[in-house]
């Protein structure tokens, strides 16, 4: 049994609408779900210029962690950008934890040209400096190269906070 996953929680694949996996990941995180949306950086030409682009590793898919016996599936299916949970028959099919662990390792090992680590929506982060230092939260989105949006639990309530990209790192806690 994988020790990084709390008892009863399993990973499931979510099929997204074309080009809306980032939106779906953001909306699912905002609803309180743990989401893994693997991304990659690649060379891309836009308007005749070469540049770097962050794109989903699986353009139509992301992964969500849920307890099949306790969690309500309906909000996931009606989330903006989501088509459906992948299923065989009537019930969603769990993705092996080992596959998710391997994907997370591969995404972390990807070299990024700028030398910075790129986060994916729903990934656990830790604030390293500023007034929120030592707080843990979830990465929501990047705003350009220098700003990021994170979800922090402050005074028993979740708040979206914009921070400098150098103020966060991947959480070391499991």
Secondary structure, 3 states (H helix, E strand, C coil): CCCCCCCCEEEEEEEECCCCHHHHHHHHHHCCCEEECCEEEEEEEECCEEEEEEEECCCCEEEEEEECCCCCCHHHHCCCCEEEECEECCEECEECHHHHHHHHHHHHHCCCCCCCCCCCCCCEEEECCCCCCCCEEEEEEEECCCEEEEEEEECCEEEEEEEEHHHEEECCCC
